[in-house]
Amino acid sequence: MSEPTGAARRRGPFKVGDQVQLTDPKGRHYTFTLEAGKNFHTHKGSFPHDELIGAPEGSVVRTTGNVAYLALRPLLPDYVLSMPRGAAVVYPKDAGQILAFADIFPGARVVEAGVGSGSLSSFLLRAIGDQGMLHSYERREDFADIARQNVERYFGGPHPAWQLTVGDLQDNLSDSDVDRVILDMLAPWECLEAVSKALVPGGILCCYVATTTQLARTVESIREIGCFNEPTAWETMIRNWHIEGLAVRPDHRMIGHTGFLLTARRLADGVEPPMRRRRPAKGAYGEDYAGPNADGGMGR
């Protein structure tokens, strides 16, 4: 039985073509690709790539300036944060939430719109495996080219489960019996009718948006289309901790707001969603509110 795509690049001694992440004594990272006969240079000296080729992961190398560097393969979160970018990447904290709360499983059939630089595509492909299907749509060809290069660099070549289409999802979506749809785009409400036809009953729609106005309009549009259950929305923040002796405290910096996530599940055909039991106060929407699509905006 052959190994899953990319698995051989994640284990064993370092080989030519592997990516290596060096960590210096101050915790700074340097990433490069191993090439026979080449040297790695820093302001603290250099060392030959050949010194790492064939060495086990977790080795320590020293430069000509006698500075020690720990050598490991970069984790996927490290890789996506350092990859070349056309658009902003989906941060690992959000990608992890998407994999968990959109319930991405091995063999899943997934549609993704808004590929950006290929960050989320890499996470999704690793989760669904070679037997799944990821069809990604990106409206900008330059972003699609960067995403393709980043994904293939991580997996060591084309992934058998991935199809990348340049164009708008709502105009090009031909997939059916889709298990999950992930929308990372400016106006996800424009795709709701198309994805509702593609999703299987019980399938999950997950949207990633940056602003509160996008979040509100997306939720109201999901409610209005009438074939999803009540959506759930949230955001996550990460705060690391400094731990050294008795100095145990939060770090001064944290990863705060990057975007909002929301999920909703496709209902069976012909089923109306149950009425919401909790409603906001009478004035929550304002007297002139007329629905998410009125006046071409938030119904104001």
Sequence and secondary structure as in RCSB ss.txt:
>XXXX:A:sequence
MSEPTGAARRRGPFKVGDQVQLTDPKGRHYTFTLEAGKNFHTHKGSFPHDELIGAPEGSVVRTTGNVAYLALRPL
LPDYVLSMPRGAAVVYPKDAGQILAFADIFPGARVVEAGVGSGSLSSFLLRAIGDQGMLHSYERREDFADIARQN
VERYFGGPHPAWQLTVGDLQDNLSDSDVDRVILDMLAPWECLEAVSKALVPGGILCCYVATTTQLARTVESIREI
GCFNEPTAWETMIRNWHIEGLAVRPDHRMIGHTGFLLTARRLADGVEPPMRRRRPAKGAYGEDYAGPNADGGMGR
>XXXX:A:secstr
    TTGGGGSSS  TT EEEEE TTS EEEEE  TT EEEETTEEEEGGGTTT  TTEEEE TT  EEEEE   
HHHHHHHS  SS    HHHHHHHHHHTT  TT EEEEE  TTSHHHHHHHHHH TTSEEEEEES HHHHHHHHHH
HHHHHTS  TTEEEEES HHHH    SEEEEEEESS GGGGHHHHHHHEEEEEEEEEEESSHHHHHHHHHHHHHH
 SB   EEE   B  EEEETTEEEE S  B    EEEEEEB  TT      S    TTSS TT   TTGGGTT  
